[in-house]
């Protein structure tokens, strides 16, 4: 068996409307669902970023981070600042050969936007 790719990642949220606005502000295109849905899907290149509504009593702790490749990390960072989304870090060049920055959504999910350094 060979694994070819990740089809989608699904993140839990306590507030679908807030989460949809956050991901749209970052530039994700809505595929299905929306602010009033219990399940929402965004395009993420050839893959998908999904959101699923969970009751407020459901809690989670840090699970890891999802990394999205983008064409221009610095432009993505500027967009996050313009949208008042408060990135966790400024773009930086990593020793492993990527330029990246981190941002955390309002439900505590850590995202990284990166591009290979050529």
Secondary structure, DSSP 8 states (H G I E B T S, - for coil): -------EEEEEES-HHHHHHHHHHTT-EEEE--TT-SEEEEEETTEEEEEEE--TT-------EEEEE-S-HHHHHHHHHHTT---SS--EE-TTSEEEEEEE-TTS-EEEEEEE--
